[in-house]
Amino acid sequence: YGDEPSVNTTLLEGKVIVSRESGSPEVGKTGSLELKPGEQARLMENGELKIESNVDVNEVVAWTSGLFTFRDAQIENVMRQLVRWYNVEIVYEAKPKLLHYLEQTNEVHFKVDGRRIVVSR
């Protein structure tokens, strides 16, 4: 998806070689990386290829069973997944009651100044 900061591939079983298309900057010294079960390859917007070990594969594939798992996720990321899954449009409206509920998470605080909302953490 174009609005994602990276393209991710998570391996459940077997093994796979991950590489960039020819002409891209080298990945490591070999130009490719081997992915093992439980690892995730991330191709970042800047072209960097990263491997993350010990990925919770159950969390990654939960959507295939109609489940969502979010840990320490930003609200924008959660809403983006819902948009894709349910093919709906999300409209953000700043309503005092909604802001109050969000503040109860103790993760963000809001200051409303006319039509301006200042978000602080």
C-alpha positions as a printed Julia matrix, in Angstrom:
121×3 Matrix{Float64}:
   0.0     0.0     0.0
   1.29    3.43   -0.92
   0.46    4.94    2.47
   2.62    2.45    4.4
   6.16    3.38    5.49
   7.43   -0.09    4.53
   6.63   -3.26    2.61
   6.7    -6.25    4.96
   7.07   -9.98    4.37
   6.76  -12.35    7.32
   7.78  -15.98    6.98
   5.7   -18.62    8.77
   7.57  -21.75    7.64
  10.33  -22.83    5.27
  12.82  -20.24    4.07
  12.91  -17.54    1.44
  15.54  -15.25   -0.05
  14.57  -11.56   -0.05
  16.31   -9.1    -2.37
  15.69   -5.86   -4.17
  15.22   -5.67   -7.91
  18.43   -5.37   -9.9
  19.79   -1.86  -10.11
  18.83   -1.09   -6.5
  21.54   -0.29   -3.95
  23.16   -3.38   -2.43
  21.63   -5.13    0.55
  24.48   -6.08    2.84
  27.39   -7.59    0.92
  25.47  -10.22   -1.01
  22.53   -8.16   -2.27
  20.03  -10.55   -0.68
  19.02  -11.84    2.73
  17.65  -15.2     3.85
  14.45  -15.07    5.86
  13.78  -17.82    8.42
  10.46  -18.74   10.11
   9.36  -16.09   12.59
  11.34  -13.34   10.84
  10.01  -10.35    8.96
  11.71   -8.48    6.12
  10.93   -4.77    5.85
  11.73   -2.73    2.77
  11.73    0.86    3.97
  10.81    3.93    1.88
  14.49    4.89    1.73
  15.33    1.51    0.15
  16.84    0.0     3.29
  16.08   -3.68    3.82
  15.77   -4.76    7.46
  15.2    -8.13    9.09
  13.27   -8.35   12.36
  13.64  -11.55   14.38
  11.15  -13.09   16.8
   8.09  -11.55   15.18
   4.75  -12.64   16.66
   3.48  -14.45   13.56
   0.06  -15.01   15.17
  -0.35  -11.25   15.41
   0.77  -10.76   11.82
  -1.69  -13.29   10.36
  -4.61  -12.64   12.75
  -6.41  -10.65   10.03
  -6.78  -13.86    7.97
  -9.18  -15.09   10.67
 -11.03  -11.78   10.91
  -9.13  -10.72   14.04
  -7.09   -7.62   14.7
  -4.28   -7.32   17.2
  -2.76   -3.93   17.96
  -0.01   -3.31   20.49
   1.26    0.21   21.06
  -0.26    1.19   17.7
  -1.04    4.75   16.74
  -4.71    5.48   16.08
  -3.92    6.31   12.44
  -2.45    2.83   11.92
  -5.45    1.15   13.53
  -7.9     3.14   11.4
  -5.9     2.45    8.22
  -6.27   -1.3     8.82
 -10.02   -0.95    9.37
 -10.35    1.04    6.14
  -8.69   -1.76    4.2
 -10.5    -4.63    5.88
 -14.01   -3.19    5.71
 -13.59   -0.96    2.62
 -14.9     2.1     4.47
 -13.86    5.71    4.79
 -12.78    7.09    8.15
 -13.45   10.76    8.85
 -11.78   12.34   11.85
 -13.97   14.83   13.66
 -12.76   16.68   16.69
 -15.58   16.34   19.18
 -14.97   17.13   22.85
 -16.46   13.83   24.01
 -14.2    11.85   21.69
 -11.18   13.83   22.85
 -12.11   13.11   26.44
 -12.19    9.36   25.78
  -8.85    9.48   23.99
  -7.28   11.35   26.9
  -8.33    8.57   29.25
  -5.67    6.39   27.61
  -3.07    8.66   29.27
  -1.18    8.6    25.96
  -2.32   11.97   24.58
  -3.71   15.26   25.8
  -5.66   17.86   23.84
  -6.0    21.62   24.09
  -8.86   23.06   22.05
  -8.43   26.65   20.88
 -11.3    27.59   18.56
 -10.94   25.42   15.46
  -7.42   24.41   16.45
  -6.63   21.3    18.49
  -3.17   20.92   19.98
  -2.18   17.31   20.63
   0.55   16.6    23.19
   1.98   13.42   24.62
